[in-house]
């Protein structure tokens, strides 16, 4: 009985370590929607914040055209020094300035 308990406990510890290692320990903070005026210049750094982590590399993938009204998609991909990845998608609305 002790062997079974020890094996189960050891398995739980190993699986817990694997689960925690695979979980990103940093977060991507953004508003749900970013609303811009047509032709407005903006910096993504004003809207995107990384919470926690060290050595984070950020990639922005978007189809935003600030000179045309519409709804666009912004995908943010962040990777830490250990190779853990976190992604988030944000809707960007470009409205007529009038």
Secondary structure, DSSP 8 states (H G I E B T S, - for coil): -HHHHHHHHHHHHHHHHHHHHHS-S-EEE--SEEEEETT----GGGT-EEES-SS-EEEEEE---TTS-EEEEEEEEEE-TT--EEEEEEEEEEE---
